[in-house]
Amino acid sequence: MDIKQDEITTLHDLYVDKIQLMKHVGDVATELPVSVVMPMLYKEIKSEALENILKHLNKCTYLKNVIVPLAANNAEEFNHVKQFFSKLTIPKLIIWCNGPKISNLLIQLKSQGLDLAGFSGKGRDIWIALGIASIESYAIALHDADVQTYDESIPTKLLYPLLEPELDFKFNKGYYARVNIDKTAMYGRVFRLFLHPLLRSLVDVLHEEPNFIRFLRAFRYPISGEFALTSDLARDLDIPSGWGVEIGVMAEIYRNIATKRVCQSDLGFYEHKHQEIGDSTKGLVKMTGDIFKSLLQVLIEEDHIQINRSFLLSLRVLYHKNAQGCIKKYHADAHFNGIIYDRHQEESMVEQFSNELMTAGQNYMLEPVYTRLPDWLRTMSARRRIREELLEIVLEENKH
């Protein structure tokens, strides 16, 4: 436990009264409506985590609605998810993001200068949900659908700093300890073994700390999927459609609002499903590649850095050195706490992440524009009622 403050205001859970926090959020939400967005894949319906999430969301009676952007392969899967969410007693909207009606509507935008047909993935689904949520809600909290340690304090902690007039924040990023107490195991590998040492390595290879890197390093967990933002900000984000969505969102926050309006909140211990290591096409390795390409795009746009093979080779060497230093530190921390720590496995992961760093970097040089979805303000200028049209489809599909 610490009370350290850096450039980004940190709201520590020192002695939070969860009941009072929920009451306060509930009181304000009568005037300033709030929503939760929870993106999910169909396969997540089989997890025990989702049952627990619904149980605790039912306690968040202050919510205007829960919006679930869903990737489903067919109508049968979509209907199964709708039936499952009937256990949720508060209002909900299940969005079949890759369903025929929404897909056809997005295809129509091509004639108005926006080609969205090629987008897919978590970022696209979040983008759709933010468009719908921002119609009537003042603030929106986002979290994943696989949180095993979920309780009602998660959306409450995320929303509170945006609703409390004395605090006046517009964006709140959740952070947490990725440690399983029961299994005494340490997770959070993409952050611990990839992004954290990579950011340090970028500073080393550039011989300075670009402002965006400095911004990211001020966060305890910059790639967490848990955050909250005001609706006006949600309408002004253009984000990647793949695994680089978290870095893309952070870049938009960096560009669009002053640091003093940004905070991060302690969500405690956090456990969710663990991705396989995978390769360049799936799993954690693909995730690192998407994150790196998204990061390169922002650094070129904001700080005009030059990317070439020599840069990538130097970065890879420095990354490997810094990642090994992190492994030594995490090994010591785990040993001190009696946590199981497979040092060989962590070293092997760093090797795979290091290889992907070069692969993703070279692929980026071949195709240096990492496509992002347009913000909703631009989309609405092309088709004024697009959000309402999406909502009409969702409401119709949720009737049956």
C-alpha positions in Angstrom: 0.0 0.0 0.0 1.3 3.5 -0.8 0.0 7.0 -1.2 2.5 8.1 -3.9 1.2 10.8 -6.3 2.8 11.4 -9.8 1.7 13.5 -12.7 -1.6 11.7 -12.9 -3.8 12.0 -9.9 -4.0 8.6 -8.2 -7.1 7.7 -6.1 -5.9 5.0 -3.7 -8.2 2.6 -1.9 -6.9 3.3 1.5 -10.2 3.0 3.4 -12.9 3.5 0.8 -16.5 3.1 2.2 -18.1 1.3 -0.7 -21.6 1.7 0.6 -21.2 5.5 0.8 -19.5 5.6 -2.5 -22.4 3.8 -4.2 -24.9 6.0 -2.4 -23.2 9.2 -3.6 -23.0 7.9 -7.2 -26.6 6.9 -7.0 -27.7 10.4 -5.8 -25.8 12.2 -8.6 -26.8 9.7 -11.3 -30.4 10.8 -11.0 -29.4 14.1 -12.6 -26.4 12.8 -14.6 -27.2 9.4 -16.1 -24.4 6.8 -16.3 -23.9 3.6 -18.3 -21.7 0.5 -18.2 -20.2 -0.8 -21.5 -19.0 -4.5 -21.3 -17.7 -5.8 -24.6 -17.7 -9.6 -24.9 -17.2 -12.6 -27.2 -19.9 -15.3 -27.4 -17.6 -17.9 -25.8 -17.4 -15.8 -22.6 -21.0 -16.8 -21.8 -19.7 -20.1 -20.6 -17.5 -18.6 -17.9 -18.3 -18.5 -14.3 -17.1 -14.9 -14.2 -20.1 -13.6 -16.2 -22.6 -15.1 -13.7 -20.8 -13.3 -10.9 -20.7 -10.0 -12.9 -24.4 -10.0 -13.5 -25.1 -10.7 -9.8 -23.1 -7.7 -8.8 -24.3 -5.4 -11.6 -27.8 -5.9 -10.3 -26.7 -4.1 -7.2 -25.7 -1.0 -9.3 -29.3 0.3 -9.5 -28.0 3.7 -10.2 -27.1 2.7 -13.8 -29.3 3.9 -16.7 -28.3 0.7 -18.6 -25.7 -1.9 -19.2 -24.6 -2.0 -22.9 -23.0 -5.3 -24.1 -21.3 -5.0 -27.5 -21.2 -8.6 -28.7 -19.3 -10.5 -31.3 -21.5 -13.5 -32.3 -21.3 -15.8 -35.3 -25.0 -16.2 -35.9 -28.5 -15.3 -34.6 -28.6 -18.4 -32.4 -25.5 -17.2 -30.4 -27.0 -13.7 -30.2 -30.3 -15.0 -28.9 -28.5 -17.2 -26.3 -26.7 -14.1 -25.0 -30.0 -12.2 -24.8 -31.6 -15.0 -22.8 -28.6 -15.2 -20.5 -28.7 -11.5 -19.8 -32.4 -11.7 -18.8 -30.9 -12.4 -15.3 -29.9 -8.7 -15.3 -32.7 -6.8 -13.7 -31.5 -3.3 -14.6 -32.0 -2.1 -18.2 -29.7 -3.6 -20.8 -28.9 -3.5 -24.5 -27.2 -6.4 -26.3 -25.6 -5.1 -29.5 -24.9 -7.7 -32.2 -22.0 -5.7 -33.6 -21.2 -8.0 -36.5 -24.8 -8.8 -37.2 -26.3 -8.2 -40.6 -28.4 -5.1 -39.7 -25.6 -3.2 -38.1 -23.1 -4.3 -40.7 -25.4 -3.1 -43.5 -25.9 0.3 -41.8 -22.2 0.8 -41.5 -21.6 -0.3 -45.1 -24.0 2.5 -46.1 -21.6 5.1 -44.7 -19.2 4.4 -47.5 -21.3 6.5 -49.9 -20.9 9.3 -47.4 -17.1 9.1 -47.4 -16.6 6.7 -44.4 -15.5 3.2 -45.3 -16.0 1.1 -42.1 -16.6 -2.3 -43.8 -13.1 -3.6 -43.1 -13.1 -2.9 -39.3 -13.6 -5.7 -36.8 -12.5 -6.6 -33.3 -12.8 -5.2 -29.8 -12.1 -1.6 -30.7 -14.9 -1.6 -33.4 -17.4 -3.1 -30.9 -16.5 -0.5 -28.2 -16.8 2.3 -30.8 -20.3 1.2 -31.6 -21.3 1.0 -27.9 -19.8 4.4 -27.1 -21.8 5.9 -29.9 -25.1 4.5 -28.5 -24.2 5.1 -24.8 -23.3 8.8 -25.5 -26.8 9.6 -26.7 -28.3 10.0 -23.2 -25.6 9.2 -20.6 -23.3 11.8 -19.0 -20.6 9.3 -18.2 -19.7 5.7 -19.3 -17.7 3.1 -17.5 -16.1 0.2 -19.5 -14.8 -3.1 -18.3 -14.3 -6.6 -19.6 -16.7 -9.6 -19.3 -14.2 -12.0 -17.8 -13.4 -10.4 -14.5 -13.5 -13.2 -11.9 -13.0 -10.9 -8.9 -15.8 -8.5 -10.0 -18.0 -6.7 -7.5 -20.2 -3.6 -7.6 -17.4 -1.4 -6.5 -15.6 -1.6 -9.9 -18.1 0.6 -12.0 -18.7 2.7 -8.9 -15.0 3.5 -8.4 -14.6 4.2 -12.1 -17.6 6.6 -12.3 -17.3 8.4 -8.9 -14.5 10.8 -9.9 -16.4 11.9 -13.0 -19.6 12.6 -11.0 -18.3 14.3 -7.9 -18.3 18.1 -8.5 -15.4 18.7 -6.2 -13.1 16.4 -8.2 -14.1 17.4 -11.8 -12.4 14.7 -13.8 -13.3 13.6 -17.3 -11.4 10.4 -17.6 -10.6 7.7 -15.0 -8.3 4.7 -15.6 -8.6 1.7 -13.4 -5.5 -0.1 -12.1 -5.1 -3.2 -10.1 -2.7 -5.9 -8.9 -2.8 -8.9 -11.3 -2.1 -11.4 -8.6 -4.1 -14.5 -7.8 -4.1 -14.8 -4.0 -5.5 -18.3 -3.9 -3.0 -19.7 -6.5 -0.2 -17.3 -5.3 0.6 -16.5 -8.9 1.5 -13.3 -10.7 0.0 -12.4 -14.0 -0.3 -9.1 -16.1 2.5 -10.4 -18.4 1.9 -8.0 -21.3 2.3 -5.0 -19.1 5.0 -6.4 -16.8 7.2 -8.0 -19.4 6.4 -6.0 -22.5 5.0 -2.5 -22.2 6.7 -1.5 -19.0 10.3 -2.3 -20.2 9.4 -1.2 -23.8 8.6 2.3 -22.6 11.8 2.5 -20.7 13.7 1.3 -23.8 12.1 3.9 -26.0 13.4 6.6 -23.6 16.9 5.0 -23.8 17.0 4.7 -27.6 15.6 8.2 -28.2 17.9 9.8 -25.5 14.9 11.7 -24.3 11.4 11.1 -22.9 8.7 12.1 -25.4 5.7 13.6 -23.8 3.3 10.8 -24.7 5.7 8.2 -23.2 5.9 10.3 -20.1 2.1 10.4 -20.0 1.8 6.6 -20.3 4.5 6.0 -17.7 2.6 8.0 -15.2 -0.2 5.3 -15.1 0.1 2.2 -13.0 -1.6 0.1 -15.7 -1.9 2.0 -19.0 -3.3 -1.0 -20.9 -6.1 -2.0 -18.5 -9.5 -2.4 -20.1 -11.2 -0.7 -17.2 -11.9 3.1 -17.5 -14.6 5.7 -17.4 -15.1 8.8 -19.5 -17.6 11.5 -20.0 -19.8 11.3 -23.1 -18.5 14.4 -24.7 -15.1 12.8 -24.6 -16.4 9.5 -25.9 -17.8 11.3 -29.0 -14.3 12.7 -29.7 -12.2 9.5 -29.8 -10.9 7.8 -32.9 -9.4 4.4 -31.8 -7.8 1.3 -33.3 -10.1 -1.6 -33.9 -7.8 -4.4 -32.7 -5.8 -5.1 -29.5 -4.2 -1.7 -29.7 -7.4 -0.1 -28.5 -6.2 0.7 -25.0 -3.1 2.5 -26.3 -5.3 4.2 -28.9 -7.7 5.4 -26.2 -4.8 6.7 -24.1 -3.4 8.6 -27.1 -6.8 10.3 -27.6 -7.0 11.2 -23.9 -3.5 12.7 -24.1 -4.5 14.8 -27.2 -7.9 15.9 -26.1 -7.9 16.9 -22.4 -5.6 18.5 -19.8 -3.7 16.1 -17.5 -5.4 17.7 -14.5 -8.8 16.3 -15.7 -7.4 12.8 -15.8 -7.1 10.4 -12.8 -6.5 6.7 -12.1 -8.3 4.6 -9.4 -7.2 1.6 -7.4 -9.5 -1.4 -8.2 -7.7 -3.8 -5.8 -6.8 -7.3 -6.7 -8.0 -8.4 -10.1 -8.3 -11.8 -11.8 -9.6 -12.7 -15.2 -9.0 -15.3 -17.9 -5.4 -15.7 -19.1 -4.6 -15.6 -22.8 -2.4 -18.2 -24.3 1.1 -17.0 -25.4 0.2 -17.6 -29.0 2.0 -16.1 -32.0 1.8 -13.2 -34.4 -1.8 -14.2 -35.2 -3.3 -14.9 -31.8 -2.8 -14.6 -28.0 -0.5 -12.4 -26.0 2.1 -12.2 -28.8 -0.4 -10.8 -31.2 -1.5 -8.4 -28.5 2.1 -7.1 -28.1 2.4 -6.6 -31.8 -0.8 -4.6 -32.0 0.2 -2.5 -29.0 3.6 -1.7 -30.5 2.2 -0.7 -33.8 -0.4 1.5 -32.2 2.4 3.1 -30.0 4.6 3.7 -33.0 1.8 5.5 -34.8 1.2 7.8 -31.9 4.9 8.6 -31.5 5.3 9.4 -35.2 2.2 11.7 -35.1 3.0 13.4 -31.8 6.8 13.4 -31.5 7.9 12.9 -35.2 10.3 10.0 -34.4 12.0 8.3 -37.3 11.4 4.5 -37.6 13.9 2.4 -39.5 15.6 -1.0 -39.1 18.5 0.4 -37.1 16.0 2.0 -34.7 14.2 -1.4 -34.3 17.4 -3.3 -33.7 18.6 -0.9 -31.1 15.2 -0.9 -29.4 15.1 -4.7 -29.4 18.5 -4.9 -27.7 17.5 -2.4 -25.1 14.1 -3.9 -24.6 15.6 -7.3 -23.9 18.0 -5.8 -21.4 15.3 -3.9 -19.6 12.9 -6.8 -19.6 15.5 -9.1 -18.0 16.0 -6.4 -15.3 12.2 -6.5 -14.7 12.2 -10.3 -14.4 14.9 -10.0 -11.7 12.8 -7.5 -9.8 9.6 -9.5 -10.1 11.4 -12.7 -9.1 12.6 -10.9 -5.9 9.1 -9.5 -5.2 7.5 -12.9 -5.8 10.0 -14.6 -3.5 9.4 -12.1 -0.7 5.7 -12.7 -0.9 5.8 -16.5 -1.3 4.3 -16.2 -4.9 5.0 -19.0 -7.5 7.3 -17.5 -10.1 8.6 -19.4 -13.1 11.6 -17.4 -14.1 12.4 -19.6 -17.1 8.8 -19.2 -18.5 9.1 -15.4 -18.1 12.4 -15.4 -19.9 10.9 -17.4 -22.8 8.0 -15.0 -23.0 10.4 -12.1 -23.3 12.1 -13.8 -26.2 8.8 -14.2 -28.0 7.8 -10.6 -27.3 11.2 -9.5 -28.5 10.8 -11.4 -31.8 7.3 -9.9 -32.2 8.7 -6.4 -31.6 10.9 -6.8 -34.7 8.1 -8.4 -36.8 5.5 -5.9 -35.9 7.9 -3.0 -36.4 9.0 -4.2 -39.8 5.3 -4.8 -40.8 4.5 -1.3 -39.7 7.3 0.2 -41.9 5.8 -1.7 -44.9 2.3 -0.3 -44.1 2.9 2.7 -41.8 -0.7 3.9 -41.5 -2.3 2.0 -38.6 -6.0 2.4 -39.3 -8.3 3.9 -36.7 -12.0 4.3 -36.5 -13.3 7.9 -37.0 -14.5 9.7 -34.0 -18.3 10.0 -33.6 -18.3 13.8 -34.2 -16.9 13.1 -37.7 -19.2 10.2 -38.2 -22.3 12.2 -37.2 -21.2 15.0 -39.6 -21.4 12.4 -42.4 -24.7 11.0 -41.3 -26.4 13.1 -38.6 -28.6 10.5 -37.0 -26.3 7.5 -37.3 -26.2 6.9 -33.5 -30.0 7.0 -33.3 -30.2 4.6 -36.2 -27.9 2.2 -34.5 -30.0 2.4 -31.3 -33.2 1.7 -33.2 -31.7 -1.5 -34.6 -30.5 -2.5 -31.2 -33.9 -1.8 -29.5 -35.7 -3.8 -32.3 -33.3 -6.7 -32.0 -33.7 -6.7 -28.2 -37.5 -7.0 -28.2 -37.6 -10.6 -29.2 
